[in-house]
């Protein structure tokens, strides 16, 4: 009995230490974002704010509001088209039998393993050729193309668990393949749609590499690039920088708060038969 109690106590101690380690950086960011610029000291960042102020948040929001709008204009069409195209591609590879389907699907998935850094030069030249370089639309197309492999894989794995008898029953009732997809498969695809939505929203919102390479004008840059530009060349306003980091993280945090339980359900859906 004493051994069990001791083990339980040790587990709680390690759990508390882990939580503190994860929360301490958040405390540093939040604490210093609430300090006026005159109180911010790198050597005293862990000390609580004496005179809490929202001046850092006000200035950060005034500088980042347009870029946050750009990020929403970026992630909205990307998530929509990735759910649309990913579901269709996943359904085809999961339920439509045709020659070399496994080979073609392997080639689609291969796109997941190509390092982004290795294709930056041909990507920029391709965007220049189609006159999309330096435009938000070019960044949208890029994220759609590079998000398709993982999105298609998620939908394909989910659809593979759907009984073939359900598809056959729909076709016996007079539905064609597209009708089976839209009227039978899509209505039960919500869990995986939420998983793809959260995954791609987070990935695209937090992207910096493609954003900084493919956008030129500050007026069209996403918030991740604008956040980097908040750092001045002579003086860094740490309170503004940290307030901007919290503002930039808020949308993804809200997505996980409101859709987190559906994300877990979507990951686990179809994993157990019976």
N, C-alpha and C positions, 0 to 999 in steps of 0.2 A: 504493500500500500504506500509506504514511504517512497519507494523507488518510483512508482507511477506519479506521485505528487511532485517529486524532484524533476522527473523528465518533463512534466507539464510546465513547471516553473522555468526550466531551461528553454523550452520552446517559446514561451511568452517573452523571455528576455531577448532571445535572438530576433523574434518578430518585432519587438519594440525598437531594437537597434536598427533593423532593416528599414522600418518605417521612418525613423529619424534620419537615416542616411539619404533616403529618397526625398524627404520633405525639406531638408536643410537648404539645398540650392533654391527651391521655390521660396523659402523664407527670405533668403538673401535678395532675390529679385524683387519680391513684393515689398520687403522692408525698405530697400533703397529707392524703389520707385515712388514711395510715399514721402521721401525726404526732399526738402528744398535743395537746390543745387549748392547753396552755401554750406550745407551740412554734410554733403557727400564726401567721404574720405575712403580711399581704397583700404587703408589699414583699419578702418572702423566700420566696414560694411556689415559686420555681424551685430553691431550695437543697435538696439531699437531706435526708431525715429523719435526724436524729442518733440518736434513740431510737425506732425503729419500734414502734408499738403498734397493737393491734386494737380499742382502746376505741371508736374512731369507728364501726367496723363493727358492734360489739356493740350500741351505743346505737341506731344507725340501724336495724338489723334489729329490735330490740325495738319501735321506734316504727312500722315499716313492714310488719311481718309480716302483720297483718290486712289492710292495703291491698293487699299483693301477692296474698293469697288472693282478694280482691275482683277484682283484675285477671284472675286465672286463671278465676274464675267468670264473668267478662265475655267474655273472648276465646274460651273453649271453645265455648259455644253459638253465638256469632256466626260463628266459622269453620265449624262443622258445618253450620249452616243456609245459609250463603252458598255452600258447596260443593254442598249438596243442591239448593237453588233455582237457583243459577247454572248448574249443569250441565243441569238440565231446560230452563230458559229458553234457554240457548245451543243445545241440541240442537234445540229447536222452531224457532228462527229460522234454524238452519243447514240443516236437512234436511226440514222440513215446509213445503210450498208452500201458501200461502193468500193471499187478497187483502189488500193493504195491509201485508204483512209487513214490507217495508222501511221504511215510514212508522212503523209501531209500534216497530220496533227503534230507529229514529232517536230516537223519543220516550223510549224506555228509556235510551238512551245520553245523552240530554240532561241526565239527572240528575247526570252526572259534572261538569257545568260550572256547576252552581248553587253560588255561594259559601255556605259554611255560615253565615257571619255574617248573611246576608240573611234567613235563615229562623228565627233563634233565637226571636223573639217568637211567631210562629205555632206554632213547635214546642213551646214551653213551654205555650202555651194548649191545644194539642191533647193534650199529655201530662196536663195538669190535667183535661181533659174526660174522658179515659179512666182517670183515677185512677192514672197511672203516674209522675207527676212526683215527683221525690225518691226514686225506687226504682231499684234496680239493673236490674230488668226493663225499665224504661222506656229506660234507656241501651242495653240489649241490642237492643230493638226498633229504636231509632234507628240503630244501627250496621248492623243487618241491612238496613234500608231503603236507607241511603246507600251500602252496599257492593254492592248488587245490580247496579247498572249496570256497574261495572268487572269484576265477577266474570262476569256474563253475556257481556260482550264477549270476555273471555279464552277462555271455553269455546266461544263461537260461532266465533271465529277458528280454534280448534283443530279443531272438528268439521267446519268447512267444508273442511278438507284430507282428510277421510276419504272414500274413493271411494263414490259412490252405489251402485256395484255390490255393495259389501259389505252395505249396508242392504237392497237388493233381494234379495240371496241369503238373508238372514235371514227376510224375509217370505215368500219362496218356500218355505222350510222349515217354514212354519206359524206363525212368530212374528208377533204383533201389534206395533204400534209401540212399546208400552211394553216388550214382551219384547225387541225389538231393542236398545232403549236399555239395559236392565238387563243383558242377557246378552252383548251384543257391544260396545256403545259404552263402557259404564262400565269394563269390565276394561282397556281400552286408554287410559283417561283419567288414569292416575296422574300423568304428568308435569305436566299442567295443574292437577290437584288440588293438587299440591305448590306450584306457582307461586301459586295463589290462597290456599293456606294461609299461605305465608310473607308474601305481600303484605298480607293482611288481619290476620294476627297482629301484624305490625309496625305497621300503621296504627292498629289498635284499641288496642294496648298503649300506644303513644306519644301517643294522643289526650289533649288537655287541654281543648280548648274545650267539647265536648259534656259531658265529665265534670264540669267545674266548674260548668256551667250547670244540668245536670239532676240532680245529686246535692246533697243538703243536709247530711245527717248525716255526720260524719267516719267513722263506723263502716262506711259503705257506699261511701266514695270510693275510686276506683282509686289506684294508687301514684303516678301523675303528679301528682295533686292533693295527695296527702299529702306528696310530696317538696317541693312548693312551700311547704307549711305548716311544714316543718322549720325554715325561716328564722324566727328569733325577732324580736320587735319591738324589743328593746333590743340584744341581743348575738347575732351569728350564729356558730354553731359550725361553722366551715368544714370541719373534719375530718369531722364528722357529716354535713354537707350533701354533701360530695364522696363519702363512703362510701355514702351513700344513692343518689347518682346512679349509682355503679357497680352497686349491688344492683339498681336499677331497670332498668339496661341489660343485665344478665346474661341474662335469658330470651331476649331477641331475639338477643343474640350467640350463644347456644347453638343457636338455631334456624338461623341462617345457617351456623354451623360444621358442624352435622350434616346439614343439608339443602341447603347452598349449591350443591353440584354438581348436585343434582336440579333446583334452581331454574334454573340455566343451561340444562340439558337441556330443561326445560319451555318456556323462552322460545324456544329454537331449534327445538323439535320442530314439524314441519310447515312450516318456513320454506323448505325445499328439497325439490323433487320429483325423483323419479328413482330 
